[in-house]
């Protein structure tokens, strides 16, 4: 193996381990906290977490084996099954992010009617659509034998080996990415830009009230005034940073891989195998970033994880105290003798 292949293999191992750990933490928080389970967005996050976990235990290990052995790492049936699962999970993840953005849009733009517009039944219907949508494309690909080991990406994915099917496969690939990546991106941009508009409007109202208060308090200390103005700046930047993170990570992780798949269809441009694997790793990195972007960095998940740690530490301290007391009671007869 060359140094590049060693680095790529190490990258896949790192992504796989971090994705497993981070998504298991999200799952633990979901199972531990009743408040998280009661929230409608929790269903979308749970679906996204399962997609990321399945990606980490199915597609990533075979990609690692493909990089190491430079050939198909398993039998045709296993590779076809993993290719089907990889296509389904990738599409399902994209649509789950779009569903989360729709939930946030309704919560921010229509706060008074949120609980009537986004109920568990509505979330279940949206998830049912994402599953049907995600399963349709790999089902068509499997029926046309368009799943297999792709050397360019060292993974089991969409792949056409028959030259006579090239035109049909090009059309299928274009429609697939238009109705998965592009559709999700349009929904993300539309909903989050609407959320940002409302957030900026509220920030302006708060800023006006703050400035009026500062003008009235003429004897306020300069340091207090400066802290108020600094909080204004942070408040204006907070919503922009969050929405930039949601949209930016989606584009950064998925766009290089999608563009590479589309450019690959035109046999004019030569694509390096190293770049193909890197673009695949970028797509895998979404399974690493999702737990932090949507869950673990939020206050509610931080509090839940702290409660879990405190409970574990408390239980261990109780067990150690009980063990110390038991040893002390055993030693008492020996001392009396």
C-alpha positions as CSV (number, residue, x, y, z in Angstrom):
1,X,0.0,0.0,0.0
2,X,1.2,3.5,-0.8
3,X,1.3,6.3,1.7
4,X,-1.9,7.8,0.2
5,X,-3.8,4.5,0.6
6,X,-2.6,4.2,4.2
7,X,-3.8,7.7,5.0
8,X,-7.2,7.0,3.3
9,X,-7.5,3.7,5.2
10,X,-6.7,5.5,8.5
11,X,-9.3,8.2,7.7
12,X,-12.0,5.6,7.1
13,X,-11.2,3.9,10.4
14,X,-11.3,7.2,12.2
15,X,-14.6,8.2,10.6
16,X,-16.0,4.8,11.4
17,X,-15.0,4.9,15.1
18,X,-16.1,8.5,15.7
19,X,-19.4,7.9,13.9
20,X,-20.1,4.8,16.0
21,X,-19.3,6.6,19.3
22,X,-21.1,9.8,18.6
23,X,-24.3,8.2,17.3
24,X,-24.4,5.7,20.2
25,X,-24.2,8.7,22.6
26,X,-27.2,10.3,20.9
27,X,-29.1,7.0,21.1
28,X,-28.3,6.8,24.8
29,X,-29.5,10.3,25.4
30,X,-32.7,9.5,23.5
31,X,-33.4,6.4,25.6
32,X,-32.5,8.1,28.9
33,X,-34.4,11.3,28.6
34,X,-38.2,11.2,28.5
35,X,-38.3,14.9,27.5
36,X,-36.3,14.2,24.3
37,X,-38.5,11.3,23.4
38,X,-41.6,13.5,23.8
39,X,-40.4,16.1,21.3
40,X,-41.4,15.6,17.6
41,X,-37.9,16.4,16.2
42,X,-36.6,13.5,18.3
43,X,-38.2,11.1,15.8
44,X,-36.3,12.7,12.9
45,X,-33.0,12.7,14.9
46,X,-33.6,9.0,15.9
47,X,-34.1,8.1,12.3
48,X,-31.0,10.0,11.3
49,X,-29.0,8.3,14.1
50,X,-30.0,4.8,13.0
51,X,-29.0,5.7,9.4
52,X,-25.6,6.9,10.5
53,X,-25.0,3.8,12.7
54,X,-26.0,1.4,9.9
55,X,-23.7,3.3,7.5
56,X,-20.8,3.0,10.0
57,X,-21.2,-0.8,10.4
58,X,-22.1,-1.7,6.8
59,X,-20.7,0.5,4.1
60,X,-17.6,2.0,5.9
61,X,-16.0,-1.4,6.7
62,X,-16.3,-2.7,3.1
63,X,-14.8,0.6,1.8
64,X,-11.9,0.1,4.2
65,X,-11.5,-3.5,2.9
66,X,-11.7,-2.2,-0.7
67,X,-8.9,0.3,-0.1
68,X,-6.7,-2.3,1.5
69,X,-7.3,-5.2,-1.0
70,X,-7.9,-2.9,-4.1
71,X,-10.7,-5.2,-5.2
72,X,-14.2,-6.3,-4.2
73,X,-13.9,-7.3,-0.5
74,X,-17.0,-9.6,-0.4
75,X,-19.2,-11.8,-2.6
76,X,-21.5,-10.4,-5.2
77,X,-24.6,-10.9,-3.1
78,X,-23.1,-9.1,0.0
79,X,-21.8,-6.3,-2.2
80,X,-25.2,-5.8,-3.8
81,X,-26.9,-5.8,-0.4
82,X,-24.4,-3.2,0.9
83,X,-24.8,-1.1,-2.2
84,X,-28.6,-1.2,-1.8
85,X,-28.3,-0.2,1.9
86,X,-25.7,2.5,1.2
87,X,-28.0,4.2,-1.4
88,X,-31.0,3.9,0.8
89,X,-29.2,5.2,3.9
90,X,-27.7,8.2,2.1
91,X,-31.0,9.3,0.6
92,X,-32.8,8.7,3.9
93,X,-30.2,10.9,5.8
94,X,-30.6,13.7,3.3
95,X,-34.4,13.6,3.6
96,X,-34.2,13.4,7.4
97,X,-32.2,16.6,7.4
98,X,-34.8,18.3,5.2
99,X,-37.5,17.1,7.6
100,X,-35.7,18.6,10.5
101,X,-35.4,21.9,8.7
102,X,-39.2,21.8,7.9
103,X,-39.8,21.2,11.6
104,X,-37.7,24.2,12.6
105,X,-39.4,26.4,10.0
106,X,-42.8,25.6,11.3
107,X,-41.7,26.1,15.0
108,X,-40.1,29.5,14.3
109,X,-42.4,31.0,11.6
110,X,-45.7,29.5,12.9
111,X,-45.0,29.1,16.7
112,X,-48.7,29.4,17.8
113,X,-49.9,26.6,15.5
114,X,-46.8,24.4,15.7
115,X,-48.3,21.7,18.0
116,X,-51.3,21.4,15.6
117,X,-49.2,21.3,12.4
118,X,-46.4,19.1,13.6
119,X,-47.7,16.2,15.7
120,X,-46.3,12.6,16.1
121,X,-48.7,11.5,13.4
122,X,-47.4,14.1,11.0
123,X,-43.8,13.2,11.8
124,X,-44.6,9.5,11.3
125,X,-46.1,10.4,7.9
126,X,-43.1,12.4,6.9
127,X,-40.8,9.5,7.9
128,X,-42.9,7.1,6.0
129,X,-42.4,9.2,2.9
130,X,-38.7,9.4,3.4
131,X,-38.5,5.6,3.7
132,X,-40.6,5.0,0.5
133,X,-38.6,7.7,-1.4
134,X,-35.3,6.3,-0.2
135,X,-36.2,2.7,-1.0
136,X,-37.5,3.4,-4.5
137,X,-34.1,4.2,-6.2
138,X,-32.0,1.3,-4.8
139,X,-34.9,-1.0,-5.7
140,X,-34.9,0.1,-9.3
141,X,-31.1,-0.1,-9.4
142,X,-31.2,-3.6,-8.0
143,X,-33.8,-4.8,-10.5
144,X,-31.6,-3.4,-13.3
145,X,-28.3,-4.9,-11.9
146,X,-26.9,-1.4,-11.3
147,X,-25.3,-2.2,-7.9
148,X,-21.8,-3.5,-7.4
149,X,-18.2,-2.7,-6.4
150,X,-17.0,0.6,-7.9
151,X,-13.2,0.7,-8.0
152,X,-13.1,4.5,-8.2
153,X,-14.7,4.8,-4.7
154,X,-13.5,1.5,-3.4
155,X,-17.0,0.7,-2.2
156,X,-20.2,-1.1,-3.1
157,X,-22.6,1.4,-4.5
158,X,-24.4,2.3,-7.7
159,X,-22.4,1.0,-10.6
160,X,-23.2,0.0,-14.2
161,X,-21.0,-2.6,-15.8
162,X,-22.9,-2.8,-19.1
163,X,-22.0,-0.3,-21.8
164,X,-25.4,-0.8,-23.6
165,X,-27.2,0.6,-20.5
166,X,-25.1,3.8,-20.3
167,X,-27.8,6.2,-21.4
168,X,-30.4,4.7,-19.1
169,X,-27.9,4.8,-16.2
170,X,-27.0,8.4,-16.8
171,X,-30.7,9.4,-16.7
172,X,-31.3,7.4,-13.6
173,X,-28.2,8.9,-11.8
174,X,-29.3,12.4,-12.7
175,X,-32.8,11.9,-11.5
176,X,-31.6,10.2,-8.3
177,X,-29.3,13.0,-7.3
178,X,-31.9,15.7,-8.3
179,X,-34.6,14.1,-6.1
180,X,-32.2,13.3,-3.2
181,X,-29.3,15.8,-2.9
182,X,-30.8,18.8,-4.8
183,X,-34.3,18.4,-3.4
184,X,-33.0,18.3,0.2
185,X,-30.6,21.2,-0.4
186,X,-33.5,23.4,-1.8
187,X,-35.7,22.5,1.2
188,X,-32.8,23.3,3.6
189,X,-32.1,26.6,2.0
190,X,-35.7,27.7,1.8
191,X,-36.7,26.7,5.3
192,X,-33.5,27.9,7.1
193,X,-33.4,31.2,5.3
194,X,-37.0,31.8,6.4
195,X,-36.0,31.0,10.0
196,X,-33.0,33.3,9.7
197,X,-35.3,36.1,8.5
198,X,-37.6,35.7,11.5
199,X,-34.6,35.5,13.9
200,X,-33.1,38.7,12.5
201,X,-36.5,40.5,12.9
202,X,-36.7,39.4,16.5
203,X,-33.1,40.5,17.1
204,X,-33.8,44.0,15.7
205,X,-36.8,44.3,18.1
206,X,-34.7,43.2,21.1
207,X,-31.9,45.6,20.0
208,X,-34.3,48.6,19.8
209,X,-35.5,47.8,23.4
210,X,-32.0,47.4,24.6
211,X,-30.8,50.7,23.1
212,X,-33.8,52.5,24.6
213,X,-33.0,51.1,28.0
214,X,-29.3,52.1,27.7
215,X,-30.3,55.6,26.8
216,X,-32.7,55.9,29.8
217,X,-30.0,54.5,32.2
218,X,-27.7,57.5,31.9
219,X,-25.7,56.6,35.0
220,X,-25.0,53.0,33.9
221,X,-21.4,51.8,34.2
222,X,-19.5,51.8,30.9
223,X,-18.6,48.1,31.4
224,X,-22.2,47.1,31.7
225,X,-23.1,49.1,28.6
226,X,-20.3,47.4,26.7
227,X,-21.5,43.9,27.8
228,X,-25.0,44.7,26.6
229,X,-23.7,45.8,23.2
230,X,-21.5,42.7,23.0
231,X,-24.5,40.5,23.8
232,X,-26.3,42.2,20.9
233,X,-23.6,41.3,18.5
234,X,-23.5,37.7,19.7
235,X,-27.3,37.4,19.4
236,X,-27.2,38.6,15.8
237,X,-24.4,36.2,14.9
238,X,-25.8,33.1,16.8
239,X,-28.7,32.3,14.4
240,X,-26.5,33.0,11.3
241,X,-23.8,30.6,12.6
242,X,-26.3,27.8,13.3
243,X,-28.0,28.0,10.0
244,X,-24.6,28.3,8.2
245,X,-23.5,25.2,10.0
246,X,-26.7,23.2,9.0
247,X,-26.4,24.2,5.3
248,X,-22.6,24.3,5.1
249,X,-22.0,20.8,6.5
250,X,-24.6,19.4,4.1
251,X,-22.9,21.0,1.1
252,X,-19.4,20.3,2.2
253,X,-20.0,16.6,2.9
254,X,-22.3,15.6,0.0
255,X,-21.6,18.1,-2.8
256,X,-18.1,16.8,-3.7
257,X,-19.3,13.2,-3.9
258,X,-22.5,14.0,-5.9
259,X,-20.5,16.3,-8.3
260,X,-17.9,13.5,-8.8
261,X,-20.6,11.0,-9.5
262,X,-22.1,13.3,-12.2
263,X,-18.8,14.2,-13.7
264,X,-17.9,10.5,-13.9
265,X,-20.8,9.9,-16.2
266,X,-19.1,12.0,-18.9
267,X,-16.2,9.9,-20.0
268,X,-14.3,13.0,-21.0
269,X,-12.9,13.9,-17.6
270,X,-10.5,11.5,-15.9
271,X,-11.0,11.2,-12.1
272,X,-8.3,10.1,-9.8
273,X,-9.1,7.1,-7.6
274,X,-7.7,9.0,-4.6
275,X,-10.1,11.8,-5.2
276,X,-13.0,9.3,-5.6
277,X,-12.2,7.8,-2.2
278,X,-11.8,11.3,-0.6
279,X,-15.2,12.4,-1.9
280,X,-16.6,9.2,-0.5
281,X,-15.0,9.9,2.9
282,X,-16.5,13.4,2.8
283,X,-19.9,11.8,2.4
284,X,-19.2,9.4,5.3
285,X,-18.1,12.4,7.4
286,X,-21.8,13.5,7.5
287,X,-22.4,10.5,9.8
288,X,-19.7,12.0,12.1
289,X,-20.9,15.7,12.1
290,X,-24.7,15.0,12.4
291,X,-24.6,13.9,16.1
292,X,-22.8,17.2,17.0
293,X,-24.7,19.5,14.7
294,X,-28.2,18.3,15.5
295,X,-27.9,16.8,19.0
296,X,-24.8,16.6,21.2
297,X,-24.0,20.3,21.2
298,X,-27.5,21.3,22.2
299,X,-28.2,22.3,25.8
300,X,-30.8,19.5,26.3
301,X,-28.5,16.8,25.2
302,X,-25.5,18.2,27.2
303,X,-27.7,18.2,30.3
304,X,-28.9,14.6,29.6
305,X,-25.3,13.4,29.1
306,X,-24.2,15.0,32.3
307,X,-27.1,13.3,34.1
308,X,-26.0,10.0,32.7
309,X,-22.4,10.5,33.8
310,X,-23.4,11.7,37.3
311,X,-25.7,8.6,37.7
312,X,-22.9,6.3,36.6
313,X,-20.4,8.0,39.0
314,X,-22.9,8.0,41.8
315,X,-23.6,4.3,41.4
316,X,-19.9,3.5,41.2
317,X,-19.3,5.5,44.4
318,X,-22.1,3.7,46.2
319,X,-20.8,0.3,45.1
320,X,-17.2,1.2,46.3
321,X,-18.6,2.5,49.6
322,X,-20.6,-0.8,50.1
323,X,-17.5,-2.8,49.2
324,X,-15.4,-0.8,51.7
325,X,-18.0,-1.3,54.4
326,X,-18.1,-5.1,53.7
327,X,-14.3,-5.3,54.0
328,X,-14.4,-3.4,57.2
329,X,-16.9,-5.7,58.7
330,X,-14.9,-8.7,57.7
331,X,-11.8,-7.3,59.4
332,X,-13.5,-6.5,62.7
333,X,-13.5,-10.2,64.0
334,X,-9.8,-10.4,63.1
335,X,-9.0,-7.3,65.1
336,X,-11.0,-8.5,68.1
337,X,-9.0,-11.7,68.2
